[in-house]
């Protein structure tokens, strides 16, 4: 009696996805071979995921979640000696972190894989390209610096905006409408089309008109 055919050996892949606060729930892991989607996995509350890859292929794995950056890594399961391809492989650990996007930052560098995994014939295991990883770590550090600079600028802008609104309210309370108008216009220059600043400018203009109408009525009387 012939032995049943052996199931093809697969490469197990596992990892954990985190954001700046820890384990990330709801991150989608998409495995592509060329333009074809091989599989998709969604992380649970522990941020963990796992899947298996057939040998003899090139794969791009994308990690994504709405409003967050998308990161990618690549796995090549080619170049494995036939005798080694009959034996099982230890799980390839591919953990990553993603974070919320910041408006105004160029994330195009993340279209390329952050890490590249391939078979290491010397160790007879799957390993990552260390030199490439170090290069990409520098690229990602540059992106995070861009984000920090923009967030600081936005924080300073918000601080100045709030100060202008506060000074405008103070002047309005003293019925110093020209000074109030000046502060509210400054706030509007910091935040284009801001509804709060626009409303306060309208209220101030109405108060100035009411005062002018009252003064005219008094003069006429």
C-alpha positions as CSV (number, residue, x, y, z in Angstrom):
1,X,0.0,0.0,0.0
2,X,1.4,3.4,-1.0
3,X,1.9,6.0,1.7
4,X,-0.4,9.1,1.3
5,X,1.2,12.0,-0.4
6,X,2.9,14.4,2.0
7,X,1.3,17.8,2.3
8,X,3.5,20.5,0.9
9,X,5.7,22.3,3.5
10,X,4.6,25.8,4.3
11,X,6.3,28.7,5.9
12,X,4.5,29.8,9.1
13,X,4.5,33.6,9.6
14,X,3.4,35.3,12.8
15,X,3.8,38.6,14.6
16,X,2.2,41.3,16.7
17,X,1.1,44.7,15.5
18,X,1.3,47.7,17.8
19,X,0.6,51.4,17.7
20,X,2.1,54.1,19.9
21,X,-0.1,52.8,22.8
22,X,0.5,49.1,22.6
23,X,-1.3,46.1,20.9
24,X,-3.4,47.2,17.9
25,X,-6.9,45.7,17.4
26,X,-8.3,45.7,13.9
27,X,-5.2,46.0,11.9
28,X,-5.5,44.3,8.5
29,X,-2.6,42.1,7.2
30,X,-2.9,41.6,3.5
31,X,-0.7,39.1,1.7
32,X,-0.1,39.8,-2.0
33,X,1.7,37.7,-4.7
34,X,2.0,40.2,-7.5
35,X,-1.4,41.7,-8.0
36,X,-3.2,38.7,-6.5
37,X,-4.4,38.8,-2.9
38,X,-3.3,35.5,-1.3
39,X,-4.9,36.0,2.1
40,X,-6.1,38.6,4.6
41,X,-6.0,38.5,8.4
42,X,-7.3,41.0,11.0
43,X,-5.6,41.4,14.4
44,X,-7.6,40.9,17.6
45,X,-7.3,42.8,20.9
46,X,-3.9,41.2,21.5
47,X,-2.6,42.6,18.1
48,X,-1.4,39.1,17.1
49,X,-1.7,37.5,13.7
50,X,-0.5,34.4,11.8
51,X,-0.7,32.8,8.3
52,X,1.2,30.4,6.2
53,X,3.0,30.9,2.8
54,X,3.7,28.3,0.1
55,X,7.4,27.9,-0.9
56,X,8.7,29.1,-4.2
57,X,7.1,32.5,-4.3
58,X,7.6,36.3,-3.7
59,X,5.2,38.0,-1.4
60,X,4.4,41.5,-0.2
61,X,2.6,41.8,3.2
62,X,0.8,45.1,4.0
63,X,-0.2,46.2,7.4
64,X,-3.0,48.8,7.4
65,X,-5.8,50.4,9.3
66,X,-7.9,53.5,8.4
67,X,-6.3,56.8,9.2
68,X,-3.0,55.1,10.0
69,X,0.2,54.6,8.0
70,X,0.5,51.5,6.0
71,X,3.7,49.5,6.4
72,X,4.9,46.6,4.2
73,X,7.4,43.8,4.4
74,X,8.5,41.2,1.8
75,X,9.1,37.5,2.1
76,X,10.8,35.5,-0.7
77,X,10.3,31.7,-0.2
78,X,12.5,30.9,-3.3
79,X,16.0,29.4,-3.3
80,X,15.4,26.6,-0.8
81,X,17.3,23.4,-1.5
82,X,14.9,20.5,-2.4
83,X,16.0,18.4,0.5
84,X,15.5,21.3,2.9
85,X,12.1,22.1,1.4
86,X,10.9,18.7,2.7
87,X,11.4,19.7,6.3
88,X,9.3,22.0,8.4
89,X,10.3,25.6,9.2
90,X,10.2,27.5,12.5
91,X,7.7,30.3,12.4
92,X,9.0,33.5,10.9
93,X,8.5,36.4,13.4
94,X,7.4,39.6,11.7
95,X,6.1,42.1,14.2
96,X,5.6,45.8,13.4
97,X,4.3,49.1,14.6
98,X,2.1,51.5,12.8
99,X,0.7,54.9,13.9
100,X,-1.8,57.6,13.0
101,X,-1.0,59.7,10.0
102,X,-0.2,63.4,10.3
103,X,-1.5,65.8,7.6
104,X,1.3,67.3,5.5
105,X,3.8,64.4,5.9
106,X,5.2,62.6,2.9
107,X,4.7,58.9,3.5
108,X,5.6,57.7,0.0
109,X,8.9,56.0,1.3
110,X,6.6,53.5,3.1
111,X,5.5,52.2,-0.3
112,X,8.6,50.0,-0.2
113,X,9.1,47.2,2.2
114,X,10.4,48.1,5.7
115,X,11.9,44.7,6.1
116,X,13.0,42.0,3.6
117,X,13.0,38.3,4.6
118,X,14.6,35.5,2.6
119,X,16.1,32.0,3.1
120,X,19.6,32.1,4.7
121,X,21.4,29.0,3.3
122,X,24.2,29.2,5.9
123,X,21.7,29.0,8.8
124,X,19.1,27.1,6.9
125,X,16.4,29.4,8.2
126,X,14.5,32.5,7.1
127,X,16.3,35.7,8.1
128,X,16.0,39.4,7.3
129,X,18.4,41.7,5.4
130,X,20.1,43.6,8.1
131,X,21.7,46.3,6.0
132,X,18.4,47.0,4.3
133,X,16.6,47.2,7.6
134,X,19.0,49.7,9.0
135,X,18.6,51.8,5.9
136,X,14.8,51.8,6.2
137,X,15.0,52.5,10.0
138,X,16.8,55.7,9.0
139,X,14.0,56.6,6.5
140,X,11.3,55.9,9.1
141,X,13.1,58.0,11.7
142,X,13.1,60.9,9.2
143,X,9.3,60.5,8.7
144,X,8.8,60.5,12.5
145,X,10.8,63.7,12.7
146,X,8.7,65.3,10.0
147,X,5.6,64.4,12.0
148,X,7.0,65.8,15.3
149,X,7.8,69.1,13.6
150,X,4.3,69.4,12.1
151,X,2.7,68.4,15.4
152,X,4.7,71.0,17.3
153,X,3.8,73.7,14.7
154,X,0.1,72.8,15.1
155,X,0.4,72.9,18.9
156,X,2.0,76.3,18.8
157,X,-0.7,77.5,16.3
158,X,-3.5,76.2,18.6
159,X,-1.9,77.9,21.6
160,X,-1.7,81.3,19.8
161,X,-5.3,80.8,18.5
162,X,-6.7,80.2,21.9
163,X,-4.8,83.2,23.3
164,X,-6.2,85.5,20.6
165,X,-9.8,84.3,21.3
166,X,-9.3,84.8,25.0
167,X,-7.9,88.3,24.6
168,X,-10.7,89.1,22.1
169,X,-13.4,87.9,24.6
170,X,-11.8,90.0,27.3
171,X,-11.9,93.1,25.1
172,X,-15.5,92.3,24.0
173,X,-16.5,92.1,27.7
174,X,-15.1,95.6,28.2
175,X,-17.0,96.8,25.1
176,X,-13.6,97.6,23.5
177,X,-14.9,96.3,20.2
178,X,-12.0,97.4,17.9
179,X,-9.5,95.6,20.1
180,X,-11.8,92.5,20.2
181,X,-12.2,92.6,16.4
182,X,-8.4,92.8,16.0
183,X,-7.9,89.7,18.2
184,X,-10.7,87.7,16.5
185,X,-9.3,88.5,13.1
186,X,-5.8,87.4,14.3
187,X,-7.4,84.1,15.4
188,X,-9.0,83.7,12.0
189,X,-5.7,84.3,10.3
190,X,-4.3,81.4,12.3
191,X,-7.2,79.1,11.5
192,X,-8.6,79.8,8.1
193,X,-12.4,79.5,7.8
194,X,-12.7,78.9,11.6
195,X,-16.4,79.0,12.5
196,X,-15.8,80.2,16.1
197,X,-13.7,83.1,15.1
198,X,-16.1,84.0,12.3
199,X,-19.1,84.0,14.7
200,X,-17.2,86.2,17.2
201,X,-16.3,88.7,14.4
202,X,-20.0,88.8,13.4
203,X,-21.1,89.4,17.0
204,X,-18.5,92.1,17.4
205,X,-19.6,93.9,14.2
206,X,-23.2,93.7,15.3
207,X,-22.3,95.1,18.7
208,X,-20.4,97.9,17.1
209,X,-23.3,98.7,14.8
210,X,-25.8,98.6,17.7
211,X,-23.6,101.1,19.6
212,X,-23.3,103.3,16.5
213,X,-27.1,103.2,15.9
214,X,-27.7,104.0,19.6
215,X,-25.3,107.0,19.5
216,X,-26.9,108.3,16.3
217,X,-30.4,108.0,17.8
218,X,-29.2,109.8,20.9
219,X,-27.7,112.6,18.8
220,X,-30.8,112.9,16.7
221,X,-32.9,113.1,19.9
